[in-house]
Amino acid sequence: MSEKSIPGLVAEAHPSPFNTPPPPVTVSKPGQLPYSQIQRFFEEGYIVVRDFFTREELDPCRRDIEVMVEELADKLYKAGKVKSVYREYGLFQRLTRLEQDFQGANVLLFKHQKMPKSFQTLWSNERMLNLLEQILGPEIAGHPTWNLRTKTPHSEATNIPWHQDSAYMSNESYDHLIATAWVPFLNAIPENGCMQMARNGHKSGRVAVHTCCAGSTWYITLEEDVMKQTLGVDLEKDVRVEPVDYGGFILFHNLTPHRSLPNVSNDVRWSVDLRWQSPKENFGFYGIQEGVLMRSPGRPDLQPDWEQFFKVDRKAVWQKRHMLPEGEEAVDPEFDTRITGPWIGKWEIVNHNRHTRAFKAAMQAAAS
């Protein structure tokens, strides 16, 4: 496939939004970081923020994850997919037991998850929005692409290769800064699959060529030689493993290359991706879903309109638009572990698998 025929590849570079920090805030608010940290975010492409959230803020998320796993276990058991609901196992082992009986249980939870109240509260956390003001300015919206990561041990389906987030998003994201907090719900260490970051990979303001899809997954891949040649990443000096304790998070943006390491521990490594952008740049996600306004200086009593935001389930829309109605597998939609989405049509498919074979291209979807 020639470069001109790769829809995700554009000639333009946009270094300024990703390299230029805004001026320091004039009034300090709880949760805000020293300006040197904000400068580092723009200089290196990410920062690690430690001891930010309290247990009172994060523990409700753990409890809601337990509810989500309980609901999945009941669903699988009633359908005869698993031998037991494994209620005797805790938050960090139960999904693994379900996965052993039904390969893809972790994918089902990723694919069909709904955002519980505790996650909404975390996403719109007052101190977090104060911090985001230092990066995005006084108007802040939540970007539609949030995800709970169901990283079970020794599972290829949860090993995410090197990528830039904009490579999954519509091309209009390429010149807009979208800030992401990767928040683990346990101490994230190399053994359980913490994040690996490539600092300085954003400096050119480019989205590099990615390919699709990695192994048996739906993930796109940014090859290391491309990361080096196109983005100027020094693979020896710039690539860093970043453990994060419970209560901390990694803050990065949509041009920063990153990946998650394999989970070789005995525990599920739960984490969530939460994203924010300026509402002035509220371009949504492939026209599927707009963001949710969280802060506006003219509306001090603003509360996010969650009801309106959740009227659209972007993953359900993906499936409707981009899943072929027939294919190699006759699968009950409730237990279909294939995932398709618009990013598959953005990049050259160099490795076909059940996800790519189920993909319905955007032009076909528009014509249907």
C-alpha atoms as a printed R data frame, in Angstrom:
    type eleno elety resid chain resno       x       y      z
1   ATOM     1    CA   MET     A     1   0.000   0.000  0.000
2   ATOM     2    CA   SER     A     2   1.449   3.388 -0.972
3   ATOM     3    CA   GLU     A     3   1.689   6.161  1.592
4   ATOM     4    CA   LYS     A     4  -0.922   8.196 -0.314
5   ATOM     5    CA   SER     A     5  -3.463   5.406  0.103
6   ATOM     6    CA   ILE     A     6  -3.086   5.216  3.884
7   ATOM     7    CA   PRO     A     7  -5.942   7.389  5.234
8   ATOM     8    CA   GLY     A     8  -4.277   7.885  8.614
9   ATOM     9    CA   LEU     A     9  -1.108   9.355  7.149
10  ATOM    10    CA   VAL     A    10  -1.025  13.108  6.550
11  ATOM    11    CA   ALA     A    11   1.814  15.339  5.427
12  ATOM    12    CA   GLU     A    12   1.191  18.121  7.915
13  ATOM    13    CA   ALA     A    13   2.943  18.390 11.265
14  ATOM    14    CA   HIS     A    14   1.562  20.359 14.213
15  ATOM    15    CA   PRO     A    15   4.301  20.743 16.833
16  ATOM    16    CA   SER     A    16   3.044  23.898 18.545
17  ATOM    17    CA   PRO     A    17  -0.005  22.574 20.462
18  ATOM    18    CA   PHE     A    18   2.056  19.713 21.904
19  ATOM    19    CA   ASN     A    19   5.270  21.573 22.734
20  ATOM    20    CA   THR     A    20   4.156  24.999 23.927
21  ATOM    21    CA   PRO     A    21   2.926  25.262 27.530
22  ATOM    22    CA   PRO     A    22   0.352  27.938 28.334
23  ATOM    23    CA   PRO     A    23   1.370  30.719 30.742
24  ATOM    24    CA   PRO     A    24   1.269  29.888 34.469
25  ATOM    25    CA   VAL     A    25  -2.137  30.258 36.095
26  ATOM    26    CA   THR     A    26  -2.540  33.448 38.059
27  ATOM    27    CA   VAL     A    27  -4.562  31.932 40.910
28  ATOM    28    CA   SER     A    28  -3.442  28.628 42.412
29  ATOM    29    CA   LYS     A    29  -6.097  25.982 43.086
30  ATOM    30    CA   PRO     A    30  -6.039  22.628 44.945
31  ATOM    31    CA   GLY     A    31  -4.578  19.849 42.805
32  ATOM    32    CA   GLN     A    32  -2.530  22.077 40.565
33  ATOM    33    CA   LEU     A    33   1.117  21.183 39.988
34  ATOM    34    CA   PRO     A    34   4.271  23.289 40.105
35  ATOM    35    CA   TYR     A    35   4.702  25.030 36.753
36  ATOM    36    CA   SER     A    36   7.928  23.108 36.199
37  ATOM    37    CA   GLN     A    37   5.821  19.933 35.980
38  ATOM    38    CA   ILE     A    38   3.543  21.499 33.383
39  ATOM    39    CA   GLN     A    39   6.595  22.541 31.376
40  ATOM    40    CA   ARG     A    40   7.924  19.000 31.595
41  ATOM    41    CA   PHE     A    41   4.590  17.633 30.326
42  ATOM    42    CA   PHE     A    42   5.032  19.686 27.154
43  ATOM    43    CA   GLU     A    43   8.780  19.127 26.886
44  ATOM    44    CA   GLU     A    44   8.811  15.338 27.314
45  ATOM    45    CA   GLY     A    45   5.236  14.421 26.383
46  ATOM    46    CA   TYR     A    46   4.153  13.085 29.773
47  ATOM    47    CA   ILE     A    47   4.591  13.291 33.526
48  ATOM    48    CA   VAL     A    48   3.990  10.872 36.390
49  ATOM    49    CA   VAL     A    49   1.815  12.384 39.113
50  ATOM    50    CA   ARG     A    50   2.126  10.590 42.440
51  ATOM    51    CA   ASP     A    51  -0.114  10.483 45.526
52  ATOM    52    CA   PHE     A    52  -2.851  12.540 43.896
53  ATOM    53    CA   PHE     A    53  -6.060  10.604 44.521
54  ATOM    54    CA   THR     A    54  -7.125   9.416 47.966
55  ATOM    55    CA   ARG     A    55  -8.424   5.927 48.728
56  ATOM    56    CA   GLU     A    56 -11.828   7.530 49.307
57  ATOM    57    CA   GLU     A    57 -11.770   8.692 45.691
58  ATOM    58    CA   LEU     A    58 -10.465   5.454 44.145
59  ATOM    59    CA   ASP     A    59 -11.948   2.674 46.298
60  ATOM    60    CA   PRO     A    60 -15.512   3.266 44.987
61  ATOM    61    CA   CYS     A    61 -14.151   2.575 41.489
62  ATOM    62    CA   ARG     A    62 -12.786  -0.755 42.701
63  ATOM    63    CA   ARG     A    63 -16.181  -1.659 44.149
64  ATOM    64    CA   ASP     A    64 -17.921  -0.792 40.882
65  ATOM    65    CA   ILE     A    65 -15.445  -2.937 38.951
66  ATOM    66    CA   GLU     A    66 -16.381  -5.804 41.256
67  ATOM    67    CA   VAL     A    67 -20.035  -5.238 40.310
68  ATOM    68    CA   MET     A    68 -19.138  -5.268 36.609
69  ATOM    69    CA   VAL     A    69 -17.269  -8.566 37.012
70  ATOM    70    CA   GLU     A    70 -20.174 -10.016 38.999
71  ATOM    71    CA   GLU     A    71 -22.612  -9.135 36.231
72  ATOM    72    CA   LEU     A    72 -20.325 -10.652 33.602
73  ATOM    73    CA   ALA     A    73 -19.870 -13.831 35.660
74  ATOM    74    CA   ASP     A    74 -23.634 -14.275 36.015
75  ATOM    75    CA   LYS     A    75 -24.134 -13.697 32.291
76  ATOM    76    CA   LEU     A    76 -21.473 -16.229 31.320
77  ATOM    77    CA   TYR     A    77 -22.664 -18.828 33.830
78  ATOM    78    CA   LYS     A    78 -26.315 -18.593 32.805
79  ATOM    79    CA   ALA     A    79 -25.249 -19.122 29.192
80  ATOM    80    CA   GLY     A    80 -23.187 -22.175 30.125
81  ATOM    81    CA   LYS     A    81 -19.919 -20.519 29.125
82  ATOM    82    CA   VAL     A    82 -18.141 -20.943 32.488
83  ATOM    83    CA   LYS     A    83 -18.112 -23.675 35.127
84  ATOM    84    CA   SER     A    84 -18.719 -21.340 38.060
85  ATOM    85    CA   VAL     A    85 -19.263 -17.680 38.882
86  ATOM    86    CA   TYR     A    86 -16.102 -17.885 41.047
87  ATOM    87    CA   ARG     A    87 -17.516 -15.589 43.703
88  ATOM    88    CA   GLU     A    88 -14.883 -16.778 46.174
89  ATOM    89    CA   TYR     A    89 -12.201 -14.970 44.184
90  ATOM    90    CA   GLY     A    90 -11.499 -11.291 44.705
91  ATOM    91    CA   LEU     A    91 -11.144  -8.284 42.436
92  ATOM    92    CA   PHE     A    92  -7.680  -9.211 41.248
93  ATOM    93    CA   GLN     A    93  -8.252 -12.918 40.447
94  ATOM    94    CA   ARG     A    94 -11.914 -13.437 39.547
95  ATOM    95    CA   LEU     A    95 -11.787 -12.243 35.940
96  ATOM    96    CA   THR     A    96  -8.748 -14.478 35.389
97  ATOM    97    CA   ARG     A    97 -10.763 -17.513 36.489
98  ATOM    98    CA   LEU     A    98 -13.594 -16.571 34.120
99  ATOM    99    CA   GLU     A    99 -11.047 -16.084 31.340
100 ATOM   100    CA   GLN     A   100  -9.688 -19.596 31.893
101 ATOM   101    CA   ASP     A   101 -13.154 -21.050 31.253
102 ATOM   102    CA   PHE     A   102 -14.157 -18.661 28.478
103 ATOM   103    CA   GLN     A   103 -11.305 -17.154 26.514
104 ATOM   104    CA   GLY     A   104 -12.294 -13.587 25.800
105 ATOM   105    CA   ALA     A   105 -14.099 -12.838 29.054
106 ATOM   106    CA   ASN     A   106 -11.712  -9.924 29.498
107 ATOM   107    CA   VAL     A   107 -12.582  -8.700 25.999
108 ATOM   108    CA   LEU     A   108 -16.314  -8.898 26.704
109 ATOM   109    CA   LEU     A   109 -15.896  -6.736 29.788
110 ATOM   110    CA   PHE     A   110 -13.830  -4.230 27.805
111 ATOM   111    CA   LYS     A   111 -16.299  -4.243 24.932
112 ATOM   112    CA   HIS     A   112 -19.586  -3.923 26.827
113 ATOM   113    CA   GLN     A   113 -18.587  -1.818 29.833
114 ATOM   114    CA   LYS     A   114 -20.781   1.063 30.970
115 ATOM   115    CA   MET     A   115 -19.333   3.917 33.007
116 ATOM   116    CA   PRO     A   116 -20.472   3.691 36.645
117 ATOM   117    CA   LYS     A   117 -21.094   6.697 38.869
118 ATOM   118    CA   SER     A   118 -17.741   6.372 40.643
119 ATOM   119    CA   PHE     A   119 -15.884   6.715 37.337
120 ATOM   120    CA   GLN     A   120 -17.949   9.758 36.401
121 ATOM   121    CA   THR     A   121 -16.996  11.324 39.721
122 ATOM   122    CA   LEU     A   122 -13.318  10.522 39.164
123 ATOM   123    CA   TRP     A   123 -13.387  11.901 35.614
124 ATOM   124    CA   SER     A   124 -14.885  15.217 36.764
125 ATOM   125    CA   ASN     A   125 -12.866  15.362 40.003
126 ATOM   126    CA   GLU     A   126 -12.506  19.012 41.082
127 ATOM   127    CA   ARG     A   127  -8.773  18.849 41.779
128 ATOM   128    CA   MET     A   128  -8.166  16.990 38.524
129 ATOM   129    CA   LEU     A   129 -10.003  19.678 36.552
130 ATOM   130    CA   ASN     A   130  -7.926  22.305 38.354
131 ATOM   131    CA   LEU     A   131  -4.811  20.532 37.102
132 ATOM   132    CA   LEU     A   132  -6.223  20.279 33.578
133 ATOM   133    CA   GLU     A   133  -6.765  24.044 33.591
134 ATOM   134    CA   GLN     A   134  -2.977  24.375 33.648
135 ATOM   135    CA   ILE     A   135  -2.798  22.431 30.375
136 ATOM   136    CA   LEU     A   136  -6.035  23.106 28.497
137 ATOM   137    CA   GLY     A   137  -7.198  26.397 29.913
138 ATOM   138    CA   PRO     A   138 -10.367  27.283 31.855
139 ATOM   139    CA   GLU     A   139 -12.820  25.433 29.568
140 ATOM   140    CA   ILE     A   140 -12.616  21.656 29.751
141 ATOM   141    CA   ALA     A   141 -14.589  18.812 28.195
142 ATOM   142    CA   GLY     A   142 -14.229  15.076 28.628
143 ATOM   143    CA   HIS     A   143 -13.258  13.320 25.385
144 ATOM   144    CA   PRO     A   144 -15.468  10.326 24.449
145 ATOM   145    CA   THR     A   145 -12.694   7.702 24.433
146 ATOM   146    CA   TRP     A   146 -12.567   6.465 28.011
147 ATOM   147    CA   ASN     A   147 -11.690   2.815 28.689
148 ATOM   148    CA   LEU     A   148 -11.494   0.447 31.641
149 ATOM   149    CA   ARG     A   149  -8.515  -1.827 30.976
150 ATOM   150    CA   THR     A   150  -9.119  -5.492 31.852
151 ATOM   151    CA   LYS     A   151  -5.490  -6.657 31.835
152 ATOM   152    CA   THR     A   152  -5.609 -10.280 32.919
153 ATOM   153    CA   PRO     A   153  -2.320 -12.167 33.360
154 ATOM   154    CA   HIS     A   154  -0.638 -13.770 30.320
155 ATOM   155    CA   SER     A   155  -3.266 -12.512 27.873
156 ATOM   156    CA   GLU     A   156  -2.282 -11.325 24.393
157 ATOM   157    CA   ALA     A   157  -5.621  -9.539 24.145
158 ATOM   158    CA   THR     A   158  -4.510  -7.033 26.774
159 ATOM   159    CA   ASN     A   159  -0.931  -6.410 25.604
160 ATOM   160    CA   ILE     A   160  -1.172  -3.097 23.786
161 ATOM   161    CA   PRO     A   161   1.723  -2.386 21.383
162 ATOM   162    CA   TRP     A   162   3.514   0.921 20.832
163 ATOM   163    CA   HIS     A   163   1.135   3.552 19.456
164 ATOM   164    CA   GLN     A   164   0.124   7.186 19.522
165 ATOM   165    CA   ASP     A   165  -3.473   7.710 20.616
166 ATOM   166    CA   SER     A   166  -4.263   9.927 17.630
167 ATOM   167    CA   ALA     A   167  -3.567   6.930 15.396
168 ATOM   168    CA   TYR     A   168  -6.834   5.466 16.775
169 ATOM   169    CA   MET     A   169  -8.719   8.754 16.515
170 ATOM   170    CA   SER     A   170 -10.050  10.670 13.546
171 ATOM   171    CA   ASN     A   171  -7.462  12.700 11.663
172 ATOM   172    CA   GLU     A   172  -8.874  15.960 12.978
173 ATOM   173    CA   SER     A   173  -7.296  15.103 16.347
174 ATOM   174    CA   TYR     A   174  -3.809  15.511 14.884
175 ATOM   175    CA   ASP     A   175  -3.551  19.219 15.707
176 ATOM   176    CA   HIS     A   176  -5.561  19.196 18.962
177 ATOM   177    CA   LEU     A   177  -4.090  18.397 22.356
178 ATOM   178    CA   ILE     A   178  -6.066  15.699 24.164
179 ATOM   179    CA   ALA     A   179  -4.795  15.028 27.682
180 ATOM   180    CA   THR     A   180  -5.026  11.489 29.073
181 ATOM   181    CA   ALA     A   181  -4.732  10.281 32.652
182 ATOM   182    CA   TRP     A   182  -3.863   6.600 32.927
183 ATOM   183    CA   VAL     A   183  -5.045   5.685 36.434
184 ATOM   184    CA   PRO     A   184  -4.209   2.234 37.867
185 ATOM   185    CA   PHE     A   185  -6.400   0.654 40.555
186 ATOM   186    CA   LEU     A   186  -3.472  -1.106 42.224
187 ATOM   187    CA   ASN     A   187   0.257  -0.528 42.359
188 ATOM   188    CA   ALA     A   188   1.238  -0.811 38.681
189 ATOM   189    CA   ILE     A   189   4.668  -2.405 38.395
190 ATOM   190    CA   PRO     A   190   6.591  -4.043 35.521
191 ATOM   191    CA   GLU     A   191   5.441  -7.530 36.559
192 ATOM   192    CA   ASN     A   192   1.733  -6.701 36.233
193 ATOM   193    CA   GLY     A   193   2.027  -4.666 33.061
194 ATOM   194    CA   CYS     A   194   2.685  -1.027 33.863
195 ATOM   195    CA   MET     A   195   3.144   1.538 31.124
196 ATOM   196    CA   GLN     A   196   6.223   2.157 29.012
197 ATOM   197    CA   MET     A   197   6.553   5.681 27.661
198 ATOM   198    CA   ALA     A   198   8.664   7.153 24.859
199 ATOM   199    CA   ARG     A   199   9.503  10.683 25.906
200 ATOM   200    CA   ASN     A   200  10.147  13.316 23.222
201 ATOM   201    CA   GLY     A   201   8.249  11.284 20.608
202 ATOM   202    CA   HIS     A   202   5.759  14.132 20.257
203 ATOM   203    CA   LYS     A   203   8.177  16.909 19.404
204 ATOM   204    CA   SER     A   204   7.787  16.751 15.615
205 ATOM   205    CA   GLY     A   205   4.028  17.180 15.931
206 ATOM   206    CA   ARG     A   206   3.470  14.177 13.681
207 ATOM   207    CA   VAL     A   207   1.409  11.028 13.747
208 ATOM   208    CA   ALA     A   208   3.702   8.329 12.397
209 ATOM   209    CA   VAL     A   209   2.714   5.388 10.205
210 ATOM   210    CA   HIS     A   210   1.036   2.590 12.149
211 ATOM   211    CA   THR     A   211   0.041  -0.857 10.920
212 ATOM   212    CA   CYS     A   212  -2.838  -3.192 11.677
213 ATOM   213    CA   CYS     A   213  -3.299  -5.455 13.482
214 ATOM   214    CA   ALA     A   214  -0.968  -6.885 16.157
215 ATOM   215    CA   GLY     A   215  -1.035 -10.680 16.505
216 ATOM   216    CA   SER     A   216  -4.547 -11.914 17.187
217 ATOM   217    CA   THR     A   217  -5.747  -8.510 18.426
218 ATOM   218    CA   TRP     A   218  -7.470  -5.396 17.093
219 ATOM   219    CA   TYR     A   219  -4.555  -3.148 18.115
220 ATOM   220    CA   ILE     A   220  -2.536  -1.088 15.690
221 ATOM   221    CA   THR     A   221   1.258  -0.948 16.027
222 ATOM   222    CA   LEU     A   222   3.909   1.749 15.824
223 ATOM   223    CA   GLU     A   223   7.129  -0.060 14.979
224 ATOM   224    CA   GLU     A   224  10.242   0.942 16.897
225 ATOM   225    CA   ASP     A   225  12.245   1.736 13.765
226 ATOM   226    CA   VAL     A   226   9.457   4.076 12.630
227 ATOM   227    CA   MET     A   227   9.368   5.638 16.092
228 ATOM   228    CA   LYS     A   228  13.092   6.286 15.780
229 ATOM   229    CA   GLN     A   229  13.202   7.486 12.182
230 ATOM   230    CA   THR     A   230   9.950   9.464 11.986
231 ATOM   231    CA   LEU     A   231   9.509  10.717 15.545
232 ATOM   232    CA   GLY     A   232  13.149  11.007 16.598
233 ATOM   233    CA   VAL     A   233  12.847   8.730 19.624
234 ATOM   234    CA   ASP     A   234  16.165   7.552 21.059
235 ATOM   235    CA   LEU     A   235  15.243   3.954 21.864
236 ATOM   236    CA   GLU     A   236  18.011   3.684 24.482
237 ATOM   237    CA   LYS     A   237  17.538   7.003 26.287
238 ATOM   238    CA   ASP     A   238  13.910   7.993 25.720
239 ATOM   239    CA   VAL     A   239  12.033   4.735 26.400
240 ATOM   240    CA   ARG     A   240  11.146   4.426 30.080
241 ATOM   241    CA   VAL     A   241   9.181   1.978 32.205
242 ATOM   242    CA   GLU     A   242   6.939   3.960 34.568
243 ATOM   243    CA   PRO     A   243   5.581   2.156 37.660
244 ATOM   244    CA   VAL     A   244   2.749   4.008 39.399
245 ATOM   245    CA   ASP     A   245   1.419   3.371 42.897
246 ATOM   246    CA   TYR     A   246  -2.283   3.366 43.771
247 ATOM   247    CA   GLY     A   247  -3.286   7.017 44.010
248 ATOM   248    CA   GLY     A   248  -1.052   8.217 41.189
249 ATOM   249    CA   PHE     A   249  -1.393   8.385 37.420
250 ATOM   250    CA   ILE     A   250   0.490   9.072 34.205
251 ATOM   251    CA   LEU     A   251  -0.589  12.218 32.376
252 ATOM   252    CA   PHE     A   252   0.230  12.294 28.662
253 ATOM   253    CA   HIS     A   253  -1.285  13.413 25.390
254 ATOM   254    CA   ASN     A   254  -2.368  12.012 22.067
255 ATOM   255    CA   LEU     A   255   1.008  12.234 20.266
256 ATOM   256    CA   THR     A   256   3.075  10.574 23.010
257 ATOM   257    CA   PRO     A   257   4.135   7.019 22.019
258 ATOM   258    CA   HIS     A   258   3.390   4.465 24.724
259 ATOM   259    CA   ARG     A   259   2.544   0.811 25.305
260 ATOM   260    CA   SER     A   260   1.637  -1.517 28.169
261 ATOM   261    CA   LEU     A   261   3.972  -4.307 29.227
262 ATOM   262    CA   PRO     A   262   2.796  -7.941 29.535
263 ATOM   263    CA   ASN     A   263   1.140  -8.894 32.805
264 ATOM   264    CA   VAL     A   264   3.174 -11.815 34.164
265 ATOM   265    CA   SER     A   265   1.853 -11.520 37.721
266 ATOM   266    CA   ASN     A   266  -1.039 -13.399 39.332
267 ATOM   267    CA   ASP     A   267  -3.290 -10.327 39.533
268 ATOM   268    CA   VAL     A   268  -5.513  -8.510 37.071
269 ATOM   269    CA   ARG     A   269  -4.036  -5.082 36.464
270 ATOM   270    CA   TRP     A   270  -7.064  -2.822 36.412
271 ATOM   271    CA   SER     A   271  -6.713   0.726 35.113
272 ATOM   272    CA   VAL     A   272  -8.769   3.417 33.419
273 ATOM   273    CA   ASP     A   273  -7.991   5.888 30.640
274 ATOM   274    CA   LEU     A   274  -9.699   9.256 31.082
275 ATOM   275    CA   ARG     A   275  -9.302  12.012 28.495
276 ATOM   276    CA   TRP     A   276 -10.001  15.739 28.292
277 ATOM   277    CA   GLN     A   277  -9.882  18.428 25.630
278 ATOM   278    CA   SER     A   278 -10.887  22.031 25.100
279 ATOM   279    CA   PRO     A   279 -14.614  22.264 24.273
280 ATOM   280    CA   LYS     A   280 -13.677  24.801 21.608
281 ATOM   281    CA   GLU     A   281 -12.060  21.843 19.876
282 ATOM   282    CA   ASN     A   282 -14.937  19.509 20.634
283 ATOM   283    CA   PHE     A   283 -14.599  17.509 17.439
284 ATOM   284    CA   GLY     A   284 -15.768  14.292 19.072
285 ATOM   285    CA   PHE     A   285 -14.747  10.935 17.676
286 ATOM   286    CA   TYR     A   286 -15.366  10.103 13.998
287 ATOM   287    CA   GLY     A   287 -18.634  11.996 14.232
288 ATOM   288    CA   ILE     A   288 -19.920   9.294 16.567
289 ATOM   289    CA   GLN     A   289 -19.987  11.108 19.887
290 ATOM   290    CA   GLU     A   290 -19.229  14.563 21.236
291 ATOM   291    CA   GLY     A   291 -17.445  15.226 24.510
292 ATOM   292    CA   VAL     A   292 -19.055  16.148 27.810
293 ATOM   293    CA   LEU     A   293 -18.551  19.691 29.098
294 ATOM   294    CA   MET     A   294 -17.051  19.668 32.589
295 ATOM   295    CA   ARG     A   295 -15.875  23.205 33.228
296 ATOM   296    CA   SER     A   296 -16.652  26.656 31.844
297 ATOM   297    CA   PRO     A   297 -15.637  29.911 33.571
298 ATOM   298    CA   GLY     A   298 -19.009  31.526 32.867
299 ATOM   299    CA   ARG     A   299 -20.868  28.642 34.535
300 ATOM   300    CA   PRO     A   300 -19.462  28.115 38.049
301 ATOM   301    CA   ASP     A   301 -22.241  25.669 38.968
302 ATOM   302    CA   LEU     A   302 -21.857  23.556 35.825
303 ATOM   303    CA   GLN     A   303 -22.450  19.836 36.233
304 ATOM   304    CA   PRO     A   304 -21.618  17.391 33.409
305 ATOM   305    CA   ASP     A   305 -24.680  16.309 31.445
306 ATOM   306    CA   TRP     A   306 -24.031  12.591 31.805
307 ATOM   307    CA   GLU     A   307 -27.495  11.622 30.582
308 ATOM   308    CA   GLN     A   308 -26.952  13.353 27.253
309 ATOM   309    CA   PHE     A   309 -23.380  12.076 26.944
310 ATOM   310    CA   PHE     A   310 -24.311   8.435 27.525
311 ATOM   311    CA   LYS     A   311 -27.134   8.470 25.007
312 ATOM   312    CA   VAL     A   312 -24.443   7.371 22.571
313 ATOM   313    CA   ASP     A   313 -22.507   4.134 23.134
314 ATOM   314    CA   ARG     A   314 -19.539   4.582 20.818
315 ATOM   315    CA   LYS     A   315 -18.525   0.906 20.951
316 ATOM   316    CA   ALA     A   316 -22.026  -0.184 19.963
317 ATOM   317    CA   VAL     A   317 -21.911   2.313 17.093
318 ATOM   318    CA   TRP     A   318 -18.507   0.916 16.039
319 ATOM   319    CA   GLN     A   319 -19.975  -2.558 15.854
320 ATOM   320    CA   LYS     A   320 -22.995  -1.450 13.856
321 ATOM   321    CA   ARG     A   321 -20.950   0.587 11.393
322 ATOM   322    CA   HIS     A   322 -17.864  -1.563 11.091
323 ATOM   323    CA   MET     A   323 -18.824  -5.199 11.777
324 ATOM   324    CA   LEU     A   324 -19.754  -7.287  8.778
325 ATOM   325    CA   PRO     A   325 -23.234  -8.834  9.186
326 ATOM   326    CA   GLU     A   326 -21.851 -12.193  8.139
327 ATOM   327    CA   GLY     A   327 -18.366 -13.626  8.095
328 ATOM   328    CA   GLU     A   328 -16.212 -16.537  9.135
329 ATOM   329    CA   GLU     A   329 -17.966 -16.967 12.480
330 ATOM   330    CA   ALA     A   330 -21.586 -17.317 13.511
331 ATOM   331    CA   VAL     A   331 -21.409 -15.728 16.944
332 ATOM   332    CA   ASP     A   332 -24.029 -14.676 19.444
333 ATOM   333    CA   PRO     A   333 -23.507 -10.882 19.652
334 ATOM   334    CA   GLU     A   334 -23.683 -11.083 23.428
335 ATOM   335    CA   PHE     A   335 -20.563 -13.269 23.467
336 ATOM   336    CA   ASP     A   336 -18.773 -12.026 20.363
337 ATOM   337    CA   THR     A   337 -15.179 -11.227 21.346
338 ATOM   338    CA   ARG     A   338 -14.306  -9.684 17.994
339 ATOM   339    CA   ILE     A   339 -13.729  -5.928 18.011
340 ATOM   340    CA   THR     A   340 -13.759  -3.651 15.009
341 ATOM   341    CA   GLY     A   341 -13.585   0.108 14.738
342 ATOM   342    CA   PRO     A   342 -12.778   2.952 12.369
343 ATOM   343    CA   TRP     A   343  -9.055   2.879 13.158
344 ATOM   344    CA   ILE     A   344  -8.733  -0.424 11.262
345 ATOM   345    CA   GLY     A   345  -9.589   1.421  8.054
346 ATOM   346    CA   LYS     A   346  -6.963   4.106  8.719
347 ATOM   347    CA   TRP     A   347  -3.865   1.927  8.418
348 ATOM   348    CA   GLU     A   348  -2.420  -0.774  6.207
349 ATOM   349    CA   ILE     A   349  -3.523  -4.240  7.305
350 ATOM   350    CA   VAL     A   350  -0.307  -6.242  7.375
351 ATOM   351    CA   ASN     A   351  -1.672  -9.038  9.540
352 ATOM   352    CA   HIS     A   352  -5.191 -10.347  9.064
353 ATOM   353    CA   ASN     A   353  -7.046 -11.987 11.940
354 ATOM   354    CA   ARG     A   354 -10.634 -12.510 13.056
355 ATOM   355    CA   HIS     A   355 -10.990  -8.798 13.924
356 ATOM   356    CA   THR     A   356  -9.800  -7.503 10.549
357 ATOM   357    CA   ARG     A   357 -11.819 -10.121  8.674
358 ATOM   358    CA   ALA     A   358 -14.934  -8.907 10.479
359 ATOM   359    CA   PHE     A   359 -14.194  -5.278  9.604
360 ATOM   360    CA   LYS     A   360 -16.561  -3.406  7.327
361 ATOM   361    CA   ALA     A   361 -14.764  -0.452  5.755
362 ATOM   362    CA   ALA     A   362 -16.088   3.051  6.247
363 ATOM   363    CA   MET     A   363 -17.112   3.450  2.604
364 ATOM   364    CA   GLN     A   364 -19.088   0.220  2.742
365 ATOM   365    CA   ALA     A   365 -20.696   1.300  5.997
366 ATOM   366    CA   ALA     A   366 -21.668   4.697  4.600
367 ATOM   367    CA   ALA     A   367 -23.246   3.093  1.551
368 ATOM   368    CA   SER     A   368 -25.304   0.610  3.582
